[in-house]
Amino acid sequence: MEPRFLLLSDVATELNVSDSQVYHMVRSGELPAIKIGGRGQWRVERARLEEYIERKYAETAEWVRGNPLAEREPEER
């Protein structure tokens, strides 16, 4: 059984980004997280991470639709 909550380092591994990038995503509110314990350790619920990933897929698909690849003119020889 997978843990419900992930360390920021676990999230970084899942997303293949740096720990500092995940920290910034959490602190900016882009990725929902909670602080727990006396030292205020950040944790990201696995379900929230999956929702974040789905949201990013949707945002990327929207961006791709709005920014289609331009067909290049064939180069003349």
HTML snippet that shows the backbone in 3Dmol.js (N, CA, C, O; Angstrom):
<script src="https://3Dmol.org/build/3Dmol-min.js"></script>
<div id="view" style="width:600px;height:400px;position:relative"></div>
<script>
const pdb = `
ATOM      1  N   MET A   1       0.841  -1.187   0.000  1.00  0.00           N
ATOM      2  CA  MET A   1       0.000   0.000   0.000  1.00  0.00           C
ATOM      3  C   MET A   1       0.884   1.248   0.000  1.00  0.00           C
ATOM      4  O   MET A   1       1.811   1.363   0.802  1.00  0.00           O
ATOM      5  N   GLU A   2       0.591   2.163  -0.893  1.00  0.00           N
ATOM      6  CA  GLU A   2       1.356   3.397  -0.985  1.00  0.00           C
ATOM      7  C   GLU A   2       0.964   4.346   0.142  1.00  0.00           C
ATOM      8  O   GLU A   2      -0.192   4.364   0.565  1.00  0.00           O
ATOM      9  N   PRO A   3       1.923   5.137   0.630  1.00  0.00           N
ATOM     10  CA  PRO A   3       1.591   6.097   1.687  1.00  0.00           C
ATOM     11  C   PRO A   3       0.648   7.175   1.170  1.00  0.00           C
ATOM     12  O   PRO A   3       0.700   7.555   0.000  1.00  0.00           O
ATOM     13  N   ARG A   4      -0.211   7.661   2.057  1.00  0.00           N
ATOM     14  CA  ARG A   4      -1.152   8.725   1.684  1.00  0.00           C
ATOM     15  C   ARG A   4      -0.427  10.042   1.464  1.00  0.00           C
ATOM     16  O   ARG A   4      -0.760  10.796   0.550  1.00  0.00           O
ATOM     17  N   PHE A   5       0.572  10.321   2.310  1.00  0.00           N
ATOM     18  CA  PHE A   5       1.285  11.593   2.237  1.00  0.00           C
ATOM     19  C   PHE A   5       2.729  11.377   1.791  1.00  0.00           C
ATOM     20  O   PHE A   5       3.368  10.391   2.158  1.00  0.00           O
ATOM     21  N   LEU A   6       3.226  12.313   0.998  1.00  0.00           N
ATOM     22  CA  LEU A   6       4.570  12.234   0.449  1.00  0.00           C
ATOM     23  C   LEU A   6       5.435  13.378   0.976  1.00  0.00           C
ATOM     24  O   LEU A   6       4.945  14.484   1.204  1.00  0.00           O
ATOM     25  N   LEU A   7       6.704  13.105   1.163  1.00  0.00           N
ATOM     26  CA  LEU A   7       7.680  14.143   1.452  1.00  0.00           C
ATOM     27  C   LEU A   7       7.875  14.964   0.176  1.00  0.00           C
ATOM     28  O   LEU A   7       7.604  14.484  -0.925  1.00  0.00           O
ATOM     29  N   LEU A   8       8.346  16.201   0.328  1.00  0.00           N
ATOM     30  CA  LEU A   8       8.613  17.004  -0.860  1.00  0.00           C
ATOM     31  C   LEU A   8       9.659  16.343  -1.747  1.00  0.00           C
ATOM     32  O   LEU A   8       9.599  16.457  -2.972  1.00  0.00           O
ATOM     33  N   SER A   9      10.609  15.660  -1.142  1.00  0.00           N
ATOM     34  CA  SER A   9      11.628  14.960  -1.932  1.00  0.00           C
ATOM     35  C   SER A   9      11.012  13.818  -2.741  1.00  0.00           C
ATOM     36  O   SER A   9      11.457  13.533  -3.853  1.00  0.00           O
ATOM     37  N   ASP A  10       9.986  13.164  -2.180  1.00  0.00           N
ATOM     38  CA  ASP A  10       9.281  12.111  -2.924  1.00  0.00           C
ATOM     39  C   ASP A  10       8.541  12.701  -4.124  1.00  0.00           C
ATOM     40  O   ASP A  10       8.534  12.120  -5.209  1.00  0.00           O
ATOM     41  N   VAL A  11       7.921  13.858  -3.914  1.00  0.00           N
ATOM     42  CA  VAL A  11       7.212  14.540  -4.994  1.00  0.00           C
ATOM     43  C   VAL A  11       8.198  14.946  -6.082  1.00  0.00           C
ATOM     44  O   VAL A  11       7.914  14.800  -7.271  1.00  0.00           O
ATOM     45  N   ALA A  12       9.358  15.455  -5.672  1.00  0.00           N
ATOM     46  CA  ALA A  12      10.377  15.848  -6.635  1.00  0.00           C
ATOM     47  C   ALA A  12      10.806  14.656  -7.483  1.00  0.00           C
ATOM     48  O   ALA A  12      10.987  14.782  -8.694  1.00  0.00           O
ATOM     49  N   THR A  13      10.965  13.509  -6.848  1.00  0.00           N
ATOM     50  CA  THR A  13      11.331  12.293  -7.580  1.00  0.00           C
ATOM     51  C   THR A  13      10.232  11.909  -8.562  1.00  0.00           C
ATOM     52  O   THR A  13      10.509  11.579  -9.715  1.00  0.00           O
ATOM     53  N   GLU A  14       8.989  11.953  -8.104  1.00  0.00           N
ATOM     54  CA  GLU A  14       7.850  11.595  -8.976  1.00  0.00           C
ATOM     55  C   GLU A  14       7.780  12.492 -10.205  1.00  0.00           C
ATOM     56  O   GLU A  14       7.507  12.025 -11.311  1.00  0.00           O
ATOM     57  N   LEU A  15       8.029  13.788 -10.003  1.00  0.00           N
ATOM     58  CA  LEU A  15       7.907  14.756 -11.099  1.00  0.00           C
ATOM     59  C   LEU A  15       9.227  14.965 -11.858  1.00  0.00           C
ATOM     60  O   LEU A  15       9.266  15.667 -12.868  1.00  0.00           O
ATOM     61  N   ASN A  16      10.293  14.352 -11.361  1.00  0.00           N
ATOM     62  CA  ASN A  16      11.620  14.490 -11.964  1.00  0.00           C
ATOM     63  C   ASN A  16      12.059  15.955 -12.020  1.00  0.00           C
ATOM     64  O   ASN A  16      12.532  16.446 -13.045  1.00  0.00           O
ATOM     65  N   VAL A  17      11.884  16.636 -10.880  1.00  0.00           N
ATOM     66  CA  VAL A  17      12.313  18.023 -10.722  1.00  0.00           C
ATOM     67  C   VAL A  17      13.101  18.121  -9.416  1.00  0.00           C
ATOM     68  O   VAL A  17      13.206  17.140  -8.680  1.00  0.00           O
ATOM     69  N   SER A  18      13.648  19.286  -9.132  1.00  0.00           N
ATOM     70  CA  SER A  18      14.434  19.456  -7.905  1.00  0.00           C
ATOM     71  C   SER A  18      13.522  19.653  -6.687  1.00  0.00           C
ATOM     72  O   SER A  18      12.358  20.036  -6.810  1.00  0.00           O
ATOM     73  N   ASP A  19      14.084  19.384  -5.530  1.00  0.00           N
ATOM     74  CA  ASP A  19      13.366  19.620  -4.278  1.00  0.00           C
ATOM     75  C   ASP A  19      12.964  21.087  -4.166  1.00  0.00           C
ATOM     76  O   ASP A  19      11.860  21.399  -3.719  1.00  0.00           O
ATOM     77  N   SER A  20      13.861  21.988  -4.573  1.00  0.00           N
ATOM     78  CA  SER A  20      13.554  23.414  -4.461  1.00  0.00           C
ATOM     79  C   SER A  20      12.403  23.817  -5.385  1.00  0.00           C
ATOM     80  O   SER A  20      11.632  24.713  -5.043  1.00  0.00           O
ATOM     81  N   GLN A  21      12.272  23.180  -6.536  1.00  0.00           N
ATOM     82  CA  GLN A  21      11.139  23.472  -7.417  1.00  0.00           C
ATOM     83  C   GLN A  21       9.826  23.060  -6.757  1.00  0.00           C
ATOM     84  O   GLN A  21       8.833  23.784  -6.835  1.00  0.00           O
ATOM     85  N   VAL A  22       9.824  21.906  -6.112  1.00  0.00           N
ATOM     86  CA  VAL A  22       8.612  21.448  -5.423  1.00  0.00           C
ATOM     87  C   VAL A  22       8.300  22.379  -4.265  1.00  0.00           C
ATOM     88  O   VAL A  22       7.137  22.724  -4.055  1.00  0.00           O
ATOM     89  N   TYR A  23       9.299  22.791  -3.515  1.00  0.00           N
ATOM     90  CA  TYR A  23       9.090  23.711  -2.400  1.00  0.00           C
ATOM     91  C   TYR A  23       8.443  25.002  -2.913  1.00  0.00           C
ATOM     92  O   TYR A  23       7.506  25.512  -2.299  1.00  0.00           O
ATOM     93  N   HIS A  24       8.933  25.522  -4.019  1.00  0.00           N
ATOM     94  CA  HIS A  24       8.360  26.740  -4.594  1.00  0.00           C
ATOM     95  C   HIS A  24       6.901  26.500  -5.028  1.00  0.00           C
ATOM     96  O   HIS A  24       6.047  27.361  -4.815  1.00  0.00           O
ATOM     97  N   MET A  25       6.617  25.357  -5.624  1.00  0.00           N
ATOM     98  CA  MET A  25       5.246  25.039  -6.046  1.00  0.00           C
ATOM     99  C   MET A  25       4.309  24.987  -4.840  1.00  0.00           C
ATOM    100  O   MET A  25       3.168  25.442  -4.912  1.00  0.00           O
ATOM    101  N   VAL A  26       4.795  24.432  -3.741  1.00  0.00           N
ATOM    102  CA  VAL A  26       3.992  24.337  -2.517  1.00  0.00           C
ATOM    103  C   VAL A  26       3.800  25.723  -1.898  1.00  0.00           C
ATOM    104  O   VAL A  26       2.680  26.104  -1.560  1.00  0.00           O
ATOM    105  N   ARG A  27       4.893  26.475  -1.751  1.00  0.00           N
ATOM    106  CA  ARG A  27       4.811  27.798  -1.110  1.00  0.00           C
ATOM    107  C   ARG A  27       3.981  28.785  -1.917  1.00  0.00           C
ATOM    108  O   ARG A  27       3.360  29.681  -1.345  1.00  0.00           O
ATOM    109  N   SER A  28       3.961  28.634  -3.242  1.00  0.00           N
ATOM    110  CA  SER A  28       3.173  29.530  -4.089  1.00  0.00           C
ATOM    111  C   SER A  28       1.703  29.130  -4.139  1.00  0.00           C
ATOM    112  O   SER A  28       0.868  29.886  -4.636  1.00  0.00           O
ATOM    113  N   GLY A  29       1.384  27.937  -3.622  1.00  0.00           N
ATOM    114  CA  GLY A  29       0.012  27.460  -3.654  1.00  0.00           C
ATOM    115  C   GLY A  29      -0.345  26.690  -4.924  1.00  0.00           C
ATOM    116  O   GLY A  29      -1.476  26.230  -5.082  1.00  0.00           O
ATOM    117  N   GLU A  30       0.615  26.556  -5.814  1.00  0.00           N
ATOM    118  CA  GLU A  30       0.369  25.822  -7.059  1.00  0.00           C
ATOM    119  C   GLU A  30       0.070  24.351  -6.777  1.00  0.00           C
ATOM    120  O   GLU A  30      -0.790  23.752  -7.423  1.00  0.00           O
ATOM    121  N   LEU A  31       0.782  23.775  -5.813  1.00  0.00           N
ATOM    122  CA  LEU A  31       0.593  22.379  -5.420  1.00  0.00           C
ATOM    123  C   LEU A  31       0.127  22.359  -3.969  1.00  0.00           C
ATOM    124  O   LEU A  31       0.882  22.737  -3.074  1.00  0.00           O
ATOM    125  N   PRO A  32      -1.114  21.921  -3.722  1.00  0.00           N
ATOM    126  CA  PRO A  32      -1.627  21.901  -2.345  1.00  0.00           C
ATOM    127  C   PRO A  32      -0.800  20.972  -1.445  1.00  0.00           C
ATOM    128  O   PRO A  32      -0.424  19.869  -1.839  1.00  0.00           O
ATOM    129  N   ALA A  33      -0.532  21.448  -0.237  1.00  0.00           N
ATOM    130  CA  ALA A  33       0.229  20.674   0.741  1.00  0.00           C
ATOM    131  C   ALA A  33      -0.186  21.107   2.139  1.00  0.00           C
ATOM    132  O   ALA A  33      -0.887  22.103   2.317  1.00  0.00           O
ATOM    133  N   ILE A  34       0.259  20.339   3.123  1.00  0.00           N
ATOM    134  CA  ILE A  34      -0.004  20.683   4.515  1.00  0.00           C
ATOM    135  C   ILE A  34       1.316  20.696   5.281  1.00  0.00           C
ATOM    136  O   ILE A  34       2.287  20.044   4.896  1.00  0.00           O
ATOM    137  N   LYS A  35       1.324  21.457   6.377  1.00  0.00           N
ATOM    138  CA  LYS A  35       2.461  21.466   7.291  1.00  0.00           C
ATOM    139  C   LYS A  35       2.036  20.692   8.528  1.00  0.00           C
ATOM    140  O   LYS A  35       0.965  20.931   9.086  1.00  0.00           O
ATOM    141  N   ILE A  36       2.881  19.768   8.950  1.00  0.00           N
ATOM    142  CA  ILE A  36       2.547  18.965  10.128  1.00  0.00           C
ATOM    143  C   ILE A  36       3.734  18.931  11.082  1.00  0.00           C
ATOM    144  O   ILE A  36       4.874  19.191  10.698  1.00  0.00           O
ATOM    145  N   GLY A  37       3.439  18.607  12.322  1.00  0.00           N
ATOM    146  CA  GLY A  37       4.480  18.451  13.325  1.00  0.00           C
ATOM    147  C   GLY A  37       4.986  19.778  13.862  1.00  0.00           C
ATOM    148  O   GLY A  37       4.692  20.846  13.324  1.00  0.00           O
ATOM    149  N   GLY A  38       5.748  19.682  14.928  1.00  0.00           N
ATOM    150  CA  GLY A  38       6.281  20.861  15.602  1.00  0.00           C
ATOM    151  C   GLY A  38       7.246  21.657  14.746  1.00  0.00           C
ATOM    152  O   GLY A  38       7.380  22.868  14.923  1.00  0.00           O
ATOM    153  N   ARG A  39       7.915  20.996  13.828  1.00  0.00           N
ATOM    154  CA  ARG A  39       8.876  21.679  12.966  1.00  0.00           C
ATOM    155  C   ARG A  39       8.259  22.103  11.637  1.00  0.00           C
ATOM    156  O   ARG A  39       8.951  22.650  10.778  1.00  0.00           O
ATOM    157  N   GLY A  40       6.970  21.856  11.463  1.00  0.00           N
ATOM    158  CA  GLY A  40       6.279  22.292  10.256  1.00  0.00           C
ATOM    159  C   GLY A  40       6.780  21.640   8.985  1.00  0.00           C
ATOM    160  O   GLY A  40       7.097  22.321   8.009  1.00  0.00           O
ATOM    161  N   GLN A  41       6.850  20.327   8.998  1.00  0.00           N
ATOM    162  CA  GLN A  41       7.289  19.583   7.821  1.00  0.00           C
ATOM    163  C   GLN A  41       6.182  19.545   6.776  1.00  0.00           C
ATOM    164  O   GLN A  41       5.028  19.263   7.101  1.00  0.00           O
ATOM    165  N   TRP A  42       6.528  19.830   5.524  1.00  0.00           N
ATOM    166  CA  TRP A  42       5.552  19.814   4.442  1.00  0.00           C
ATOM    167  C   TRP A  42       5.269  18.388   3.992  1.00  0.00           C
ATOM    168  O   TRP A  42       6.169  17.552   3.909  1.00  0.00           O
ATOM    169  N   ARG A  43       3.987  18.130   3.702  1.00  0.00           N
ATOM    170  CA  ARG A  43       3.564  16.855   3.137  1.00  0.00           C
ATOM    171  C   ARG A  43       2.545  17.127   2.041  1.00  0.00           C
ATOM    172  O   ARG A  43       1.713  18.028   2.150  1.00  0.00           O
ATOM    173  N   VAL A  44       2.631  16.330   0.987  1.00  0.00           N
ATOM    174  CA  VAL A  44       1.699  16.437  -0.132  1.00  0.00           C
ATOM    175  C   VAL A  44       0.906  15.140  -0.193  1.00  0.00           C
ATOM    176  O   VAL A  44       1.473  14.050  -0.269  1.00  0.00           O
ATOM    177  N   GLU A  45      -0.405  15.275  -0.160  1.00  0.00           N
ATOM    178  CA  GLU A  45      -1.257  14.093  -0.253  1.00  0.00           C
ATOM    179  C   GLU A  45      -1.172  13.536  -1.672  1.00  0.00           C
ATOM    180  O   GLU A  45      -1.265  14.280  -2.648  1.00  0.00           O
ATOM    181  N   ARG A  46      -0.997  12.230  -1.774  1.00  0.00           N
ATOM    182  CA  ARG A  46      -0.853  11.589  -3.078  1.00  0.00           C
ATOM    183  C   ARG A  46      -2.007  11.957  -4.018  1.00  0.00           C
ATOM    184  O   ARG A  46      -1.787  12.195  -5.206  1.00  0.00           O
ATOM    185  N   ALA A  47      -3.229  12.003  -3.490  1.00  0.00           N
ATOM    186  CA  ALA A  47      -4.385  12.351  -4.329  1.00  0.00           C
ATOM    187  C   ALA A  47      -4.248  13.767  -4.882  1.00  0.00           C
ATOM    188  O   ALA A  47      -4.622  14.018  -6.028  1.00  0.00           O
ATOM    189  N   ARG A  48      -3.716  14.698  -4.083  1.00  0.00           N
ATOM    190  CA  ARG A  48      -3.526  16.078  -4.550  1.00  0.00           C
ATOM    191  C   ARG A  48      -2.444  16.138  -5.629  1.00  0.00           C
ATOM    192  O   ARG A  48      -2.546  16.919  -6.575  1.00  0.00           O
ATOM    193  N   LEU A  49      -1.410  15.310  -5.482  1.00  0.00           N
ATOM    194  CA  LEU A  49      -0.375  15.249  -6.511  1.00  0.00           C
ATOM    195  C   LEU A  49      -0.962  14.740  -7.822  1.00  0.00           C
ATOM    196  O   LEU A  49      -0.664  15.284  -8.886  1.00  0.00           O
ATOM    197  N   GLU A  50      -1.779  13.719  -7.759  1.00  0.00           N
ATOM    198  CA  GLU A  50      -2.398  13.185  -8.976  1.00  0.00           C
ATOM    199  C   GLU A  50      -3.322  14.225  -9.619  1.00  0.00           C
ATOM    200  O   GLU A  50      -3.362  14.347 -10.843  1.00  0.00           O
ATOM    201  N   GLU A  51      -4.065  14.974  -8.792  1.00  0.00           N
ATOM    202  CA  GLU A  51      -4.921  16.045  -9.323  1.00  0.00           C
ATOM    203  C   GLU A  51      -4.072  17.121  -9.991  1.00  0.00           C
ATOM    204  O   GLU A  51      -4.432  17.640 -11.048  1.00  0.00           O
ATOM    205  N   TYR A  52      -2.942  17.453  -9.366  1.00  0.00           N
ATOM    206  CA  TYR A  52      -2.027  18.446  -9.925  1.00  0.00           C
ATOM    207  C   TYR A  52      -1.525  17.994 -11.299  1.00  0.00           C
ATOM    208  O   TYR A  52      -1.499  18.778 -12.248  1.00  0.00           O
ATOM    209  N   ILE A  53      -1.131  16.738 -11.393  1.00  0.00           N
ATOM    210  CA  ILE A  53      -0.632  16.204 -12.659  1.00  0.00           C
ATOM    211  C   ILE A  53      -1.723  16.267 -13.726  1.00  0.00           C
ATOM    212  O   ILE A  53      -1.458  16.676 -14.857  1.00  0.00           O
ATOM    213  N   GLU A  54      -2.935  15.870 -13.382  1.00  0.00           N
ATOM    214  CA  GLU A  54      -4.049  15.935 -14.343  1.00  0.00           C
ATOM    215  C   GLU A  54      -4.305  17.372 -14.783  1.00  0.00           C
ATOM    216  O   GLU A  54      -4.552  17.632 -15.960  1.00  0.00           O
ATOM    217  N   ARG A  55      -4.246  18.301 -13.836  1.00  0.00           N
ATOM    218  CA  ARG A  55      -4.443  19.718 -14.158  1.00  0.00           C
ATOM    219  C   ARG A  55      -3.366  20.208 -15.119  1.00  0.00           C
ATOM    220  O   ARG A  55      -3.658  20.964 -16.045  1.00  0.00           O
ATOM    221  N   LYS A  56      -2.136  19.785 -14.907  1.00  0.00           N
ATOM    222  CA  LYS A  56      -1.034  20.182 -15.787  1.00  0.00           C
ATOM    223  C   LYS A  56      -1.208  19.591 -17.182  1.00  0.00           C
ATOM    224  O   LYS A  56      -0.894  20.249 -18.174  1.00  0.00           O
ATOM    225  N   TYR A  57      -1.708  18.351 -17.273  1.00  0.00           N
ATOM    226  CA  TYR A  57      -2.004  17.770 -18.589  1.00  0.00           C
ATOM    227  C   TYR A  57      -3.044  18.617 -19.309  1.00  0.00           C
ATOM    228  O   TYR A  57      -2.892  18.909 -20.495  1.00  0.00           O
ATOM    229  N   ALA A  58      -4.098  19.013 -18.605  1.00  0.00           N
ATOM    230  CA  ALA A  58      -5.159  19.823 -19.217  1.00  0.00           C
ATOM    231  C   ALA A  58      -4.619  21.187 -19.646  1.00  0.00           C
ATOM    232  O   ALA A  58      -4.925  21.652 -20.744  1.00  0.00           O
ATOM    233  N   GLU A  59      -3.824  21.828 -18.797  1.00  0.00           N
ATOM    234  CA  GLU A  59      -3.235  23.126 -19.140  1.00  0.00           C
ATOM    235  C   GLU A  59      -2.316  23.007 -20.356  1.00  0.00           C
ATOM    236  O   GLU A  59      -2.320  23.871 -21.233  1.00  0.00           O
ATOM    237  N   THR A  60      -1.540  21.945 -20.399  1.00  0.00           N
ATOM    238  CA  THR A  60      -0.633  21.743 -21.523  1.00  0.00           C
ATOM    239  C   THR A  60      -1.407  21.501 -22.809  1.00  0.00           C
ATOM    240  O   THR A  60      -1.048  22.037 -23.858  1.00  0.00           O
ATOM    241  N   ALA A  61      -2.466  20.698 -22.740  1.00  0.00           N
ATOM    242  CA  ALA A  61      -3.286  20.434 -23.927  1.00  0.00           C
ATOM    243  C   ALA A  61      -3.910  21.720 -24.438  1.00  0.00           C
ATOM    244  O   ALA A  61      -3.967  21.944 -25.647  1.00  0.00           O
ATOM    245  N   GLU A  62      -4.377  22.567 -23.532  1.00  0.00           N
ATOM    246  CA  GLU A  62      -4.954  23.862 -23.917  1.00  0.00           C
ATOM    247  C   GLU A  62      -3.894  24.735 -24.580  1.00  0.00           C
ATOM    248  O   GLU A  62      -4.166  25.385 -25.590  1.00  0.00           O
ATOM    249  N   TRP A  63      -2.699  24.753 -24.021  1.00  0.00           N
ATOM    250  CA  TRP A  63      -1.615  25.538 -24.588  1.00  0.00           C
ATOM    251  C   TRP A  63      -1.264  25.042 -25.995  1.00  0.00           C
ATOM    252  O   TRP A  63      -1.047  25.842 -26.905  1.00  0.00           O
ATOM    253  N   VAL A  64      -1.210  23.726 -26.165  1.00  0.00           N
ATOM    254  CA  VAL A  64      -0.878  23.148 -27.471  1.00  0.00           C
ATOM    255  C   VAL A  64      -1.939  23.527 -28.507  1.00  0.00           C
ATOM    256  O   VAL A  64      -1.615  23.859 -29.647  1.00  0.00           O
ATOM    257  N   ARG A  65      -3.209  23.474 -28.095  1.00  0.00           N
ATOM    258  CA  ARG A  65      -4.283  23.872 -29.022  1.00  0.00           C
ATOM    259  C   ARG A  65      -4.147  25.327 -29.437  1.00  0.00           C
ATOM    260  O   ARG A  65      -4.429  25.669 -30.586  1.00  0.00           O
ATOM    261  N   GLY A  66      -3.727  26.174 -28.541  1.00  0.00           N
ATOM    262  CA  GLY A  66      -3.588  27.596 -28.839  1.00  0.00           C
ATOM    263  C   GLY A  66      -2.281  27.962 -29.514  1.00  0.00           C
ATOM    264  O   GLY A  66      -2.125  29.081 -30.004  1.00  0.00           O
ATOM    265  N   ASN A  67      -1.343  27.030 -29.544  1.00  0.00           N
ATOM    266  CA  ASN A  67      -0.022  27.286 -30.136  1.00  0.00           C
ATOM    267  C   ASN A  67       0.374  26.137 -31.054  1.00  0.00           C
ATOM    268  O   ASN A  67       1.320  25.403 -30.770  1.00  0.00           O
ATOM    269  N   PRO A  68      -0.357  25.985 -32.158  1.00  0.00           N
ATOM    270  CA  PRO A  68      -0.053  24.842 -33.044  1.00  0.00           C
ATOM    271  C   PRO A  68       1.323  24.992 -33.682  1.00  0.00           C
ATOM    272  O   PRO A  68       1.834  26.097 -33.868  1.00  0.00           O
ATOM    273  N   LEU A  69       1.893  23.859 -34.005  1.00  0.00           N
ATOM    274  CA  LEU A  69       3.162  23.865 -34.721  1.00  0.00           C
ATOM    275  C   LEU A  69       2.924  24.419 -36.116  1.00  0.00           C
ATOM    276  O   LEU A  69       2.012  23.975 -36.813  1.00  0.00           O
ATOM    277  N   ALA A  70       3.709  25.355 -36.518  1.00  0.00           N
ATOM    278  CA  ALA A  70       3.573  25.928 -37.855  1.00  0.00           C
ATOM    279  C   ALA A  70       4.264  25.004 -38.845  1.00  0.00           C
ATOM    280  O   ALA A  70       5.367  24.513 -38.603  1.00  0.00           O
ATOM    281  N   GLU A  71       3.600  24.783 -39.947  1.00  0.00           N
ATOM    282  CA  GLU A  71       4.212  23.983 -41.000  1.00  0.00           C
ATOM    283  C   GLU A  71       5.325  24.798 -41.630  1.00  0.00           C
ATOM    284  O   GLU A  71       5.131  25.964 -41.972  1.00  0.00           O
ATOM    285  N   ARG A  72       6.457  24.204 -41.780  1.00  0.00           N
ATOM    286  CA  ARG A  72       7.579  24.896 -42.402  1.00  0.00           C
ATOM    287  C   ARG A  72       7.475  24.777 -43.912  1.00  0.00           C
ATOM    288  O   ARG A  72       7.080  23.746 -44.457  1.00  0.00           O
ATOM    289  N   GLU A  73       7.833  25.839 -44.549  1.00  0.00           N
ATOM    290  CA  GLU A  73       7.889  25.835 -46.011  1.00  0.00           C
ATOM    291  C   GLU A  73       9.064  24.944 -46.422  1.00  0.00           C
ATOM    292  O   GLU A  73      10.134  25.009 -45.817  1.00  0.00           O
ATOM    293  N   PRO A  74       8.866  24.111 -47.450  1.00  0.00           N
ATOM    294  CA  PRO A  74       9.990  23.293 -47.892  1.00  0.00           C
ATOM    295  C   PRO A  74      11.126  24.182 -48.398  1.00  0.00           C
ATOM    296  O   PRO A  74      10.906  25.176 -49.091  1.00  0.00           O
ATOM    297  N   GLU A  75      12.322  23.798 -48.037  1.00  0.00           N
ATOM    298  CA  GLU A  75      13.483  24.584 -48.476  1.00  0.00           C
ATOM    299  C   GLU A  75      13.738  24.328 -49.950  1.00  0.00           C
ATOM    300  O   GLU A  75      13.672  23.193 -50.422  1.00  0.00           O
ATOM    301  N   GLU A  76      14.032  25.409 -50.673  1.00  0.00           N
ATOM    302  CA  GLU A  76      14.349  25.277 -52.091  1.00  0.00           C
ATOM    303  C   GLU A  76      15.793  24.868 -52.240  1.00  0.00           C
ATOM    304  O   GLU A  76      16.650  25.244 -51.440  1.00  0.00           O
ATOM    305  N   ARG A  77      16.053  24.091 -53.276  1.00  0.00           N
ATOM    306  CA  ARG A  77      17.421  23.645 -53.528  1.00  0.00           C
ATOM    307  C   ARG A  77      18.031  24.421 -54.636  1.00  0.00           C
ATOM    308  O   ARG A  77      19.185  24.184 -54.993  1.00  0.00           O
TER     309      ARG A  77
END
`;
const viewer = $3Dmol.createViewer("view");
viewer.addModel(pdb, "pdb");
viewer.setStyle({}, {cartoon: {color: "spectrum"}});
viewer.zoomTo();
viewer.render();
</script>
